[in-house]
Amino acid sequence: MPMIDAATLIRDAQDKAERLCALAVEQTPAAYQSFITLIEQRRKVGGPRPAPIFATLRQPYLSVDASTSRPSSSSSRRAASSLPAPPSPARSTAP
């Protein structure tokens, strides 16, 4: 098994993470892109258990402010009551 140096492992993991962040932003509708937050995490990217290699990677996180996005209980009851009833199961009319 060839030895890959730590700098290469870290650079490859960071490049992959950045591509995933860009893809997440691309695939998110424009109206919701402002909710994407890129968070940093330290992840193991290689190395044996006694000497792991870690890299700081950015990952997309879709955040929503709960104080502005949650309807009040009365408005959610009102919204639920205005929803159409689910379809009833088909009944068999076999003799």
C-alpha positions, 0 to 999 in steps of 0.5 A: 500500500503506497504511503500518501503524505498528510498534506495530500490527504488534507488537501484532497479532503478539503477540495472534495468538501469545497466541491460539495459546498458549491454543489449544495449551493447550486442545487438549492433554489435561490430563495433558500440559498441565504439559509445555507451556512458553511460550518467547519468541522475537524474530520479524520482523513487518514492515518492509522488509529495511533496517529490519525490525520485530521483536516478542517473541512467546511460542510453546508448546513441549512439553517432556519431561524425557528423564531420566525419560521414557526407559525403560532399554534392558532395559525397552525391549527387554522392552516391544518383545518384548511387542508383537504381531507386525505383520500379514502381508501378504495373499497372493493365492490366484489360480490 
